[in-house]
Amino acid sequence: MNLKETIANRIVELTEAKGMNPSSLATFCGIDRSTVYSILGEKSKSPEVATIKKLCDGLDITLGEFFSTPAFDALEQEIK
């Protein structure tokens, strides 16, 4: 998996855990639904940290909690 897919999977995991769907998350966070769906789909290649921060705020978690998972730890280093 790449970074973009890992971010999308994490958002899905967290919204399901909170009993939300992407549309309700977007509304709750005050961002466009199209932004959330572009992150979850193929349109967004690299979501901005500011957008991820807004999603974290809506999910009531920190950025650290968002990224602190084995899936992110397992990503291959891009610069060698």
QUITAKA-V588370 format. One line per field, one symbol per residue. ss: DSSP state (H for helix, E for strand, C for the rest). psi: psi as a letter, one per 30 degrees, with the letter a starting at -180 (. if undefined). burial: 1 if it has 16 or more other C-alpha atoms within 10 Angstrom, else 0. Layout:
BEGIN
ss = ???
psi = ???
burial = ???
END
This chain:
BEGIN
ss = CCHHHHHHHHHHHHHHHCCCCHHHHHHHHCCCHHHHHHHHCCCCCCCCHHHHHHHHHHHCCCHHHHHCCHHHHCCCCCCC
psi = kleeeeeeeeeeeeeefghlleeeeeeefglkeeeefeefafejejkkeeeeeeeeeffhlleeeefileeeefkkkfk.
burial = 00111111111101100000011011001000001110110000001000011111011000000100000100000000
END
